[in-house]
Structures are given as structure tokens and as C-alpha cells.
Amino acid sequence: MFKVVILAILISGCGIAERLAEDCGGELEQGCIALFGSDHTQTEDLARYVDMELRKLQKILNGMYAEINSNYSDQQRLELDVANLNSIIYQLQTEERIIERIDPCGDGPSFDEVILRSSSGALIAYFEQGGKRFLTQLPAGSYQTTDNQSCNFTINSSGKLCDVLGCR
């Protein structure tokens, strides 16, 4: 019977193979699969191909999600950094801080009295001796340091300190 099916295919030409494949079954099923192929095998091949492509797409998507999450984390860190910088700028604009250190008559031996200029323009004398520290705000006037140099200096009405080294 199997020989008859082969002979019928060869004799009948196009179109008969599809009709015969539809009628395959029983003891001829293996022969029909060998001759005409199997929809089941083609479906499995297609399913494997689709599954493989889906896995590739999933890897691409996972990579994109990771990159998006990384960028989002970077953005959050940047926003936090900007907030911290804004806070620091605000503090610098509103708080009193030391902006200059002036050493009247230059560096001297032992402990040296220095003048600190604040962000508001105030001049503050700083002296340290024997573990004790002294701070005094200085208005315009004439002064002499209390360190070993006994340096004479003046502070004019515009807040400039003048000594043997000049005004600043």
C-alpha cells in the first residue's frame, strides 16, 4: 500500500500531496511524515524559534531596565547633591564665617597674634598662650599686639588694617 501512495504522488503532480497528507493516519503515519513532513514538527520548530527570539528580547529589555534604573539612581544622587550644595551655599550666604587671616607685622617667634576678618567685615583678634585662647572684636582704632612682637597697627573706618607691611 505504501508503494501505491508513492506512485500516486509521482503520477498525480501538484496538489495531491497536500490531500494525501490530510488523510495520513494509522499504519501509514510514519511514511506520511517522512514524505510530507509533520505539522507537529514544524510547530515545535517554530515554537523553539519564537521562544529563542523572546529570550533575546527579554535579555535586551532586562538590560534596558537595568540602565534606566541606574540612570534613575544617578539622577536621584545628583538631585541630592544639588540640594546639599544649595544648603551649603545658603549657609555661606547667611552665616558669619572667617574669610581672611591677617598676621600684623608678619610671622613672629613663639605664639603669634593674628587678626581674623569675618564675612561681615568684622576684625577679630586671636591670641593663644599657654593653652588659653583669646578672641576680641576690634573696632576702628590704634592697637598693639599682645604677643612677643608688640606690633603696632591701626584699623581705619573702612575696616582696613594698616601696619608696617601696608594696608589690607
Secondary structure, 3 states (H helix, E strand, C coil): CHHHHHHHHHHHCCCHHHHHHHCCCHHHHHHHHHHHCCHHHHHHHHHHHHHHHHHHHHHHHHHHHHHHHHHHHHHHHHHHHHHHHHHHHHHHHHCCCEEEEECCCCCCCCCCCEEEEECCCCEEEEEEECCEEEEEEECCEEEECCCCCCCEEEECCCCCEEECCEEC
